[in-house]
Amino acid sequence: MLYIKLAAENIKKNGKAYIPYISACVITVAMFYIIRSLSLNKGLWSYESGTTIIPQLMFFGAIVTGIFAAIFLFYINSFLMKSRKKEFGLYNVLGMGKGHISRVVAFETLYVAGISILLGIGAGIALDKLMYLTVSRIIGADIVLGFYVSFEAVINVLILFGIIFFLIMLNSVRQIGFSKPIELLMSGSRGEKEPKTKVTLTVLGVLCLGSGYIISITTTDVRDALEMFFFAVLLVIIGTYMLFTAGSVFLLKALKKNKGYYYKTKHFTSVSGMLYRMKKNAAGLANICILSTMVLVMLSTTSCLMIAAEITLNYNYPFDVSIQVFEAFGSGENSSDSLKQIESIMKILDENSGCVEVKGDYDYFGLHCDIEENTVDAGSYNMGFSTVMTVIAAEDYNKFSGSGITLKDNEIAVITSNYDYQYDTLKLFDKEYKVKVTSRNNVNSHVSFANTVTVVIVKDRDILLNISGDYGDFLDVGRDRSFLDHRIDFDITDRSLWVQTRDKIVKELEGVSSYSFVEDKEQARADYMSVYGGLFFLGVFLGLLFTMAAILIIYYKQISEGYEDKSRYEIMQNVGMSKSEVKASIHSQVLTVFFLPLIVAGIHSGFAFPIILRMIELTGFSGGWLLACCMGGCFVVYAVLYVVIYGVGARGYYRIVSA
């Protein structure tokens, strides 16, 4: 009972440190429960387009939240243990053995775990319905009434956070067991040697950071953007830690050498204090910077996608309905059925011209392939370097595009959606064609829905049939089998009459359904809102989680440094420094270091802009202005929050050192 009471008293006595810690634990538990519950919520599973997308996004969010919770709670607990080492040393000197102290710490961890898990689950259950309504509203799903408690999510919370707090307890006991009483007592007053300027580490940091920036700026091909993004992020993270570790020392020493700046009361104490403590400061500052960058990039990207959802939808689905019949002119019975299908559909559309308006009716050859320099590799297709190629006759292309392209037998025009074709020839199935025209245009709006589209325009249908025959030779199935597809695009002019027409078309397509499908813009809109709405919610959700982490790290950093600096400022005041000078010195110190992560996070986000824009272009949207506005807006909002945190932290720091 003594250990139980002592543990409770310790938590009360160290309320300034424990209340924010327990609050963070409760919020983290609640957020994990909510995101896991949403991934299991049958109301979202029953939503037509969210049957797989929304639960998968929420499950991914639960994994990220769980991993983050383990890292974050361990990191915050290290601040607590560090601030209480002197207290543990005093217990040891007064006769408590390390085993006794370990029992007290174990009960403290048990208290924190119990309070955090119970309150976290309670808060999660209370807020879960609100979050479900928010997601449903964003994606446009029907709202299912009733109160929902996910017992599976509760069990997941108990298992995950039970393991996390158990490991935290073992780590705390380990620190006590390996520490000597004198080390614990003197932990707060032990001096630090002036760190050396690590030129090699600084240069490596600059190289890593510069390499990440260069990758972002020079990656112009959207097909490379996704792969290169993660490599660039890794380089930037490594470079950030190196520069905050070594570069910060270099900066402070440069300030120290600047006599006009250094030999002022408010700068002298702050620069010298930060310089001697920078080895411990660097990791915290780098963590704040990385978390801030993650928040800015995540919120700006997901908000941009959400705002641009309608623009992207119109880009990829320029017509209300498109019907595609694959291998419409292939050999055998299927070809006959497909041709009859096309004739029947066109007849239905003609008979119902009062509710639909046909925009296009044409043959094309479609192929998923890689393009290596000027050669089409028809046997390869991967998400990193591939395109959907559509070959179409000039006459058909000119009809719906309004172009006046004329070509010879060996000439082609190449039009791309979001990359530049830079060669004078194109080799397709061992035949080389001269490229007469190249352009980068909104080709998805005419031919095919895909992330990266290459439209090849040939002279006439005879050339189109020859290319189809070449593909048959490539596959060793003979030239007689045609691989031409057929596409019909039309808009709906009267939706009240369209329902009956749609039913007739669907019934007609049921005959050879494996060779045809319908692209419906309204159905696609639901799919888009499901994906982009889910990403937006997840971005805001994780953004709030990372923001909370940054706030807690800043808070504990300020509090722990305040206790460390208290004796130093007392000495300064004893030798003549006034309270106003102490306050000015504190503001100088906090401003010098505190805003550095925010500034660097802003720089990171700015250099990340080009490669993020390339990735967004994979969706069909290419409005860099919108992404720039979202990034700028997110930075302003986050900076305002950062200033508020600065004010609270500076006042808390001042109260500690001036008490």
URSULJO-V992500 format. One record per residue. N is the residue number from 1. RES is the residue in three letters. PHI is phi in whole degrees, 0 to 359 (none if undefined). BURIAL is 1 if it has 16 or more other C-alpha atoms within 10 Angstrom, else 0. D_LAST is the distance of its C-alpha to the last C-alpha in whole Angstrom. Layout:
N_RES_PHI_BURIAL_D_LAST + N_RES_PHI_BURIAL_D_LAST
//
This chain:
1_MET_none_0_35 + 2_LEU_300_0_32 + 3_TYR_294_1_31 + 4_ILE_296_1_31 + 5_LYS_293_0_29 + 6_LEU_296_1_26 + 7_ALA_296_1_26 + 8_ALA_296_1_26 + 9_GLU_296_0_23 + 10_ASN_297_0_21 + 11_ILE_295_1_22 + 12_LYS_296_0_20 + 13_LYS_294_0_17 + 14_ASN_259_0_16 + 15_GLY_301_0_17 + 16_LYS_300_0_15 + 17_ALA_269_1_17 + 18_TYR_279_1_20 + 19_ILE_299_0_21 + 20_PRO_297_0_21 + 21_TYR_295_1_23 + 22_ILE_295_1_25 + 23_SER_300_1_26 + 24_ALA_297_1_27 + 25_CYS_297_1_29 + 26_VAL_298_1_31 + 27_ILE_297_1_31 + 28_THR_296_1_33 + 29_VAL_298_1_35 + 30_ALA_298_1_36 + 31_MET_292_1_37 + 32_PHE_294_1_39 + 33_TYR_300_1_41 + 34_ILE_298_1_42 + 35_ILE_292_1_43 + 36_ARG_289_1_45 + 37_SER_296_1_46 + 38_LEU_296_1_47 + 39_SER_290_1_49 + 40_LEU_252_1_51 + 41_ASN_291_1_52 + 42_LYS_293_0_55 + 43_GLY_297_1_55 + 44_LEU_281_1_54 + 45_TRP_294_1_57 + 46_SER_280_0_59 + 47_TYR_293_1_59 + 48_GLU_308_0_62 + 49_SER_277_1_60 + 50_GLY_265_1_57 + 51_THR_306_0_59 + 52_THR_244_0_58 + 53_ILE_290_1_55 + 54_ILE_298_1_52 + 55_PRO_301_1_52 + 56_GLN_294_0_52 + 57_LEU_298_1_49 + 58_MET_292_1_47 + 59_PHE_294_1_48 + 60_PHE_300_1_47 + 61_GLY_298_1_44 + 62_ALA_295_1_43 + 63_ILE_296_0_44 + 64_VAL_299_0_41 + 65_THR_297_1_39 + 66_GLY_296_1_39 + 67_ILE_296_0_39 + 68_PHE_297_1_36 + 69_ALA_302_1_34 + 70_ALA_297_1_35 + 71_ILE_294_0_33 + 72_PHE_295_1_30 + 73_LEU_293_1_29 + 74_PHE_298_1_30 + 75_TYR_295_0_28 + 76_ILE_293_1_25 + 77_ASN_297_1_25 + 78_SER_296_1_25 + 79_PHE_296_1_21 + 80_LEU_299_1_21 + 81_MET_298_1_23 + 82_LYS_296_0_21 + 83_SER_288_1_17 + 84_ARG_251_1_19 + 85_LYS_298_1_21 + 86_LYS_296_1_19 + 87_GLU_297_0_19 + 88_PHE_295_1_23 + 89_GLY_297_1_23 + 90_LEU_295_0_22 + 91_TYR_303_1_25 + 92_ASN_296_1_27 + 93_VAL_293_0_27 + 94_LEU_282_0_27 + 95_GLY_120_0_30 + 96_MET_281_0_30 + 97_GLY_284_0_32 + 98_LYS_296_1_32 + 99_GLY_295_0_34 + 100_HIS_293_0_32 + 101_ILE_298_1_29 + 102_SER_297_1_31 + 103_ARG_295_1_32 + 104_VAL_300_1_29 + 105_VAL_297_1_28 + 106_ALA_297_1_32 + 107_PHE_293_1_31 + 108_GLU_299_1_28 + 109_THR_296_1_30 + 110_LEU_296_1_32 + 111_TYR_301_1_30 + 112_VAL_299_1_29 + 113_ALA_297_1_32 + 114_GLY_298_0_34 + 115_ILE_298_1_31 + 116_SER_296_1_31 + 117_ILE_291_1_35 + 118_LEU_294_0_36 + 119_LEU_294_1_34 + 120_GLY_296_1_35 + 121_ILE_295_1_38 + 122_GLY_300_1_38 + 123_ALA_295_1_36 + 124_GLY_297_1_39 + 125_ILE_296_1_42 + 126_ALA_295_1_40 + 127_LEU_266_0_40 + 128_ASP_300_1_43 + 129_LYS_296_1_45 + 130_LEU_298_0_44 + 131_MET_293_1_43 + 132_TYR_297_1_47 + 133_LEU_297_0_48 + 134_THR_296_0_46 + 135_VAL_298_1_48 + 136_SER_299_1_51 + 137_ARG_293_0_51 + 138_ILE_296_1_50 + 139_ILE_269_1_53 + 140_GLY_78_0_55 + 141_ALA_276_1_56 + 142_ASP_291_0_57 + 143_ILE_272_0_55 + 144_VAL_267_0_55 + 145_LEU_283_0_55 + 146_GLY_111_0_53 + 147_PHE_265_0_50 + 148_TYR_236_1_50 + 149_VAL_238_0_48 + 150_SER_265_1_48 + 151_PHE_290_0_49 + 152_GLU_295_0_49 + 153_ALA_295_1_46 + 154_VAL_299_1_44 + 155_ILE_297_0_46 + 156_ASN_300_1_45 + 157_VAL_298_1_41 + 158_LEU_299_1_41 + 159_ILE_292_0_43 + 160_LEU_299_1_41 + 161_PHE_283_1_37 + 162_GLY_298_1_39 + 163_ILE_294_0_39 + 164_ILE_299_1_36 + 165_PHE_291_1_34 + 166_PHE_295_0_36 + 167_LEU_292_0_36 + 168_ILE_298_1_32 + 169_MET_297_1_32 + 170_LEU_299_0_35 + 171_ASN_294_1_33 + 172_SER_294_1_29 + 173_VAL_297_1_32 + 174_ARG_299_0_33 + 175_GLN_296_1_30 + 176_ILE_291_1_29 + 177_GLY_295_0_33 + 178_PHE_266_0_33 + 179_SER_258_0_30 + 180_LYS_271_0_30 + 181_PRO_307_1_27 + 182_ILE_293_0_26 + 183_GLU_293_0_26 + 184_LEU_294_1_23 + 185_LEU_295_1_21 + 186_MET_265_0_21 + 187_SER_298_1_21 + 188_GLY_277_1_17 + 189_SER_247_0_18 + 190_ARG_291_0_21 + 191_GLY_283_0_22 + 192_GLU_252_0_24 + 193_LYS_284_0_27 + 194_GLU_295_0_28 + 195_PRO_293_0_30 + 196_LYS_275_0_33 + 197_THR_284_1_35 + 198_LYS_270_0_37 + 199_VAL_297_0_40 + 200_THR_299_0_42 + 201_LEU_294_1_39 + 202_THR_296_1_38 + 203_VAL_296_1_42 + 204_LEU_298_1_43 + 205_GLY_298_1_40 + 206_VAL_297_1_41 + 207_LEU_296_0_45 + 208_CYS_296_1_44 + 209_LEU_296_1_42 + 210_GLY_298_1_45 + 211_SER_296_1_47 + 212_GLY_298_1_46 + 213_TYR_296_1_46 + 214_ILE_297_0_49 + 215_ILE_301_1_50 + 216_SER_296_1_49 + 217_ILE_286_0_51 + 218_THR_270_0_54 + 219_THR_281_1_55 + 220_THR_258_1_57 + 221_ASP_272_1_59 + 222_VAL_300_1_58 + 223_ARG_289_1_59 + 224_ASP_264_1_57 + 225_ALA_300_1_54 + 226_LEU_297_1_53 + 227_GLU_293_0_54 + 228_MET_286_1_52 + 229_PHE_300_1_49 + 230_PHE_293_0_48 + 231_PHE_293_0_48 + 232_ALA_295_1_46 + 233_VAL_299_1_43 + 234_LEU_300_0_43 + 235_LEU_297_1_44 + 236_VAL_294_1_41 + 237_ILE_296_1_38 + 238_ILE_299_1_39 + 239_GLY_298_1_39 + 240_THR_297_1_36 + 241_TYR_296_1_34 + 242_MET_296_1_36 + 243_LEU_289_1_35 + 244_PHE_289_1_31 + 245_THR_283_1_31 + 246_ALA_259_1_33 + 247_GLY_294_1_34 + 248_SER_295_1_30 + 249_VAL_296_1_30 + 250_PHE_300_1_33 + 251_LEU_296_0_31 + 252_LEU_294_1_28 + 253_LYS_291_1_30 + 254_ALA_295_0_32 + 255_LEU_295_1_29 + 256_LYS_293_1_29 + 257_LYS_285_0_32 + 258_ASN_280_0_32 + 259_LYS_298_0_31 + 260_GLY_296_0_31 + 261_TYR_268_0_28 + 262_TYR_289_1_26 + 263_TYR_274_0_26 + 264_LYS_231_0_24 + 265_THR_305_0_20 + 266_LYS_287_1_19 + 267_HIS_265_1_21 + 268_PHE_301_1_21 + 269_THR_289_1_18 + 270_SER_291_1_18 + 271_VAL_295_1_22 + 272_SER_295_1_22 + 273_GLY_295_1_19 + 274_MET_293_1_21 + 275_LEU_298_1_24 + 276_TYR_285_1_23 + 277_ARG_252_1_22 + 278_MET_294_1_25 + 279_LYS_300_1_27 + 280_LYS_277_0_24 + 281_ASN_286_1_24 + 282_ALA_303_1_27 + 283_ALA_297_1_28 + 284_GLY_297_1_26 + 285_LEU_296_1_26 + 286_ALA_296_1_30 + 287_ASN_298_1_30 + 288_ILE_298_1_28 + 289_CYS_297_1_31 + 290_ILE_295_1_33 + 291_LEU_298_1_32 + 292_SER_297_1_32 + 293_THR_296_1_35 + 294_MET_299_1_37 + 295_VAL_297_1_36 + 296_LEU_296_1_37 + 297_VAL_292_1_40 + 298_MET_295_1_41 + 299_LEU_292_1_40 + 300_SER_293_1_42 + 301_THR_291_1_45 + 302_THR_292_1_45 + 303_SER_292_1_45 + 304_CYS_297_1_48 + 305_LEU_297_1_50 + 306_MET_294_1_50 + 307_ILE_296_1_50 + 308_ALA_271_1_53 + 309_ALA_303_1_55 + 310_GLU_291_0_58 + 311_ILE_297_1_58 + 312_THR_296_1_58 + 313_LEU_299_1_61 + 314_ASN_295_1_63 + 315_TYR_292_1_63 + 316_ASN_279_1_64 + 317_TYR_231_1_66 + 318_PRO_289_1_68 + 319_PHE_244_1_71 + 320_ASP_298_1_70 + 321_VAL_218_1_73 + 322_SER_229_1_74 + 323_ILE_245_1_76 + 324_GLN_240_1_77 + 325_VAL_244_1_80 + 326_PHE_274_1_80 + 327_GLU_49_1_83 + 328_ALA_297_1_85 + 329_PHE_243_1_88 + 330_GLY_290_1_88 + 331_SER_279_0_91 + 332_GLY_90_0_92 + 333_GLU_295_0_92 + 334_ASN_300_0_88 + 335_SER_297_1_89 + 336_SER_299_0_91 + 337_ASP_297_1_89 + 338_SER_295_1_86 + 339_LEU_296_1_89 + 340_LYS_297_0_90 + 341_GLN_301_1_86 + 342_ILE_300_1_86 + 343_GLU_298_0_89 + 344_SER_294_1_88 + 345_ILE_295_1_85 + 346_MET_297_1_86 + 347_LYS_295_0_88 + 348_ILE_298_1_86 + 349_LEU_295_1_84 + 350_ASP_295_0_87 + 351_GLU_291_0_88 + 352_ASN_244_0_84 + 353_SER_295_0_84 + 354_GLY_287_0_83 + 355_CYS_240_1_80 + 356_VAL_226_1_79 + 357_GLU_228_1_79 + 358_VAL_289_1_80 + 359_LYS_253_0_78 + 360_GLY_199_1_79 + 361_ASP_209_1_82 + 362_TYR_206_1_82 + 363_ASP_263_1_83 + 364_TYR_204_1_80 + 365_PHE_247_1_80 + 366_GLY_248_1_76 + 367_LEU_206_1_74 + 368_HIS_270_1_71 + 369_CYS_204_1_71 + 370_ASP_257_1_69 + 371_ILE_240_1_70 + 372_GLU_260_0_70 + 373_GLU_56_0_70 + 374_ASN_250_1_74 + 375_THR_238_1_75 + 376_VAL_275_1_75 + 377_ASP_259_1_74 + 378_ALA_286_1_75 + 379_GLY_265_0_75 + 380_SER_226_0_71 + 381_TYR_204_1_68 + 382_ASN_222_0_64 + 383_MET_294_0_61 + 384_GLY_284_0_60 + 385_PHE_228_1_63 + 386_SER_250_1_65 + 387_THR_214_1_67 + 388_VAL_264_1_69 + 389_MET_262_1_72 + 390_THR_237_1_75 + 391_VAL_254_1_78 + 392_ILE_218_1_80 + 393_ALA_287_1_83 + 394_ALA_301_1_83 + 395_GLU_301_1_85 + 396_ASP_293_1_82 + 397_TYR_297_1_79 + 398_ASN_296_0_81 + 399_LYS_298_0_81 + 400_PHE_269_0_78 + 401_SER_259_0_76 + 402_GLY_76_0_78 + 403_SER_276_0_79 + 404_GLY_233_0_82 + 405_ILE_287_1_82 + 406_THR_236_1_85 + 407_LEU_222_1_85 + 408_LYS_265_0_88 + 409_ASP_303_0_89 + 410_ASN_261_0_87 + 411_GLU_250_1_84 + 412_ILE_220_1_81 + 413_ALA_244_1_78 + 414_VAL_242_1_74 + 415_ILE_237_1_71 + 416_THR_244_1_68 + 417_SER_276_1_65 + 418_ASN_211_1_62 + 419_TYR_209_1_63 + 420_ASP_255_1_66 + 421_TYR_272_1_69 + 422_GLN_245_0_70 + 423_TYR_246_0_73 + 424_ASP_274_0_77 + 425_THR_227_1_78 + 426_LEU_222_1_77 + 427_LYS_263_1_79 + 428_LEU_231_1_80 + 429_PHE_55_1_82 + 430_ASP_69_0_83 + 431_LYS_245_0_84 + 432_GLU_256_0_83 + 433_TYR_246_1_82 + 434_LYS_276_1_82 + 435_VAL_274_1_79 + 436_LYS_274_1_80 + 437_VAL_227_1_77 + 438_THR_228_1_73 + 439_SER_201_0_70 + 440_ARG_246_0_67 + 441_ASN_214_1_67 + 442_ASN_282_1_66 + 443_VAL_288_1_69 + 444_ASN_300_1_68 + 445_SER_288_1_69 + 446_HIS_240_1_72 + 447_VAL_237_1_73 + 448_SER_210_1_70 + 449_PHE_270_1_67 + 450_ALA_195_1_65 + 451_ASN_293_1_62 + 452_THR_234_1_64 + 453_VAL_241_1_67 + 454_THR_236_1_70 + 455_VAL_259_1_73 + 456_VAL_251_1_76 + 457_ILE_258_1_79 + 458_VAL_246_1_83 + 459_LYS_301_1_86 + 460_ASP_205_1_87 + 461_ARG_292_1_88 + 462_ASP_298_0_90 + 463_ILE_296_1_88 + 464_LEU_299_1_85 + 465_LEU_294_1_88 + 466_ASN_297_0_88 + 467_ILE_295_1_85 + 468_SER_299_1_85 + 469_GLY_295_1_88 + 470_ASP_300_1_86 + 471_TYR_292_1_83 + 472_GLY_297_1_86 + 473_ASP_297_0_87 + 474_PHE_299_0_84 + 475_LEU_273_0_83 + 476_ASP_63_0_87 + 477_VAL_245_0_88 + 478_GLY_93_0_90 + 479_ARG_278_1_91 + 480_ASP_290_0_92 + 481_ARG_278_1_89 + 482_SER_269_1_87 + 483_PHE_251_1_83 + 484_LEU_286_1_83 + 485_ASP_252_1_81 + 486_HIS_232_1_81 + 487_ARG_226_1_79 + 488_ILE_235_1_79 + 489_ASP_248_1_76 + 490_PHE_205_1_76 + 491_ASP_255_1_74 + 492_ILE_262_1_75 + 493_THR_260_0_76 + 494_ASP_218_0_76 + 495_ARG_289_0_74 + 496_SER_294_0_76 + 497_LEU_272_0_79 + 498_TRP_294_1_77 + 499_VAL_303_0_76 + 500_GLN_293_0_80 + 501_THR_297_1_81 + 502_ARG_300_0_78 + 503_ASP_300_0_79 + 504_LYS_295_0_82 + 505_ILE_294_1_81 + 506_VAL_298_0_79 + 507_LYS_296_0_82 + 508_GLU_292_1_84 + 509_LEU_286_1_81 + 510_GLU_295_0_81 + 511_GLY_297_0_85 + 512_VAL_232_0_83 + 513_SER_295_0_79 + 514_SER_288_0_79 + 515_TYR_248_1_80 + 516_SER_210_1_78 + 517_PHE_203_1_75 + 518_VAL_244_1_73 + 519_GLU_262_1_70 + 520_ASP_250_0_69 + 521_LYS_297_1_66 + 522_GLU_293_0_65 + 523_GLN_295_0_65 + 524_ALA_296_1_63 + 525_ARG_299_1_61 + 526_ALA_298_1_60 + 527_ASP_296_1_59 + 528_TYR_297_1_57 + 529_MET_295_1_55 + 530_SER_296_1_54 + 531_VAL_289_1_53 + 532_TYR_289_1_51 + 533_GLY_295_1_50 + 534_GLY_296_1_49 + 535_LEU_296_1_47 + 536_PHE_297_1_45 + 537_PHE_299_1_44 + 538_LEU_296_1_43 + 539_GLY_297_1_42 + 540_VAL_294_1_39 + 541_PHE_299_1_39 + 542_LEU_290_1_38 + 543_GLY_299_1_36 + 544_LEU_295_0_34 + 545_LEU_297_1_33 + 546_PHE_291_1_32 + 547_THR_296_1_30 + 548_MET_300_1_28 + 549_ALA_297_1_28 + 550_ALA_299_1_27 + 551_ILE_298_1_24 + 552_LEU_295_1_23 + 553_ILE_297_1_23 + 554_ILE_297_1_21 + 555_TYR_300_1_18 + 556_TYR_294_1_18 + 557_LYS_297_1_18 + 558_GLN_294_1_15 + 559_ILE_295_1_13 + 560_SER_296_1_15 + 561_GLU_290_1_14 + 562_GLY_298_1_11 + 563_TYR_293_0_10 + 564_GLU_293_1_13 + 565_ASP_273_1_12 + 566_LYS_305_1_8 + 567_SER_294_0_10 + 568_ARG_294_1_13 + 569_TYR_287_1_10 + 570_GLU_298_0_9 + 571_ILE_297_0_13 + 572_MET_299_1_14 + 573_GLN_290_0_12 + 574_ASN_293_0_14 + 575_VAL_264_0_17 + 576_GLY_122_0_17 + 577_MET_283_0_15 + 578_SER_283_0_14 + 579_LYS_295_0_11 + 580_SER_295_0_14 + 581_GLU_290_0_15 + 582_VAL_298_1_12 + 583_LYS_296_1_12 + 584_ALA_296_1_16 + 585_SER_294_1_16 + 586_ILE_297_1_14 + 587_HIS_298_1_17 + 588_SER_296_1_19 + 589_GLN_293_1_18 + 590_VAL_294_1_18 + 591_LEU_295_0_21 + 592_THR_298_0_23 + 593_VAL_263_1_23 + 594_PHE_298_1_22 + 595_PHE_271_1_25 + 596_LEU_299_1_28 + 597_PRO_300_1_29 + 598_LEU_294_1_30 + 599_ILE_297_0_32 + 600_VAL_294_1_33 + 601_ALA_298_1_34 + 602_GLY_297_1_36 + 603_ILE_295_0_38 + 604_HIS_303_1_39 + 605_SER_297_1_40 + 606_GLY_298_0_42 + 607_PHE_287_1_44 + 608_ALA_283_1_44 + 609_PHE_307_1_46 + 610_PRO_300_1_50 + 611_ILE_286_1_50 + 612_ILE_294_1_48 + 613_LEU_298_1_51 + 614_ARG_298_1_54 + 615_MET_292_1_53 + 616_ILE_295_1_53 + 617_GLU_296_1_56 + 618_LEU_297_1_57 + 619_THR_277_1_57 + 620_GLY_106_1_59 + 621_PHE_262_1_57 + 622_SER_230_1_56 + 623_GLY_274_0_54 + 624_GLY_297_1_52 + 625_TRP_298_0_51 + 626_LEU_291_1_49 + 627_LEU_298_1_47 + 628_ALA_298_1_46 + 629_CYS_295_0_45 + 630_CYS_295_1_43 + 631_MET_296_1_41 + 632_GLY_296_1_40 + 633_GLY_296_0_39 + 634_CYS_297_1_37 + 635_PHE_294_1_35 + 636_VAL_297_0_35 + 637_VAL_298_0_33 + 638_TYR_294_1_31 + 639_ALA_295_1_30 + 640_VAL_298_0_29 + 641_LEU_299_0_27 + 642_TYR_298_1_26 + 643_VAL_296_0_24 + 644_VAL_298_0_23 + 645_ILE_299_1_21 + 646_TYR_301_1_20 + 647_GLY_298_0_18 + 648_VAL_295_0_17 + 649_GLY_296_1_15 + 650_ALA_295_1_14 + 651_ARG_295_0_12 + 652_GLY_297_0_11 + 653_TYR_298_1_10 + 654_TYR_294_1_8 + 655_ARG_298_0_6 + 656_ILE_291_1_5 + 657_VAL_286_1_6 + 658_SER_260_1_4 + 659_ALA_291_0_0
//
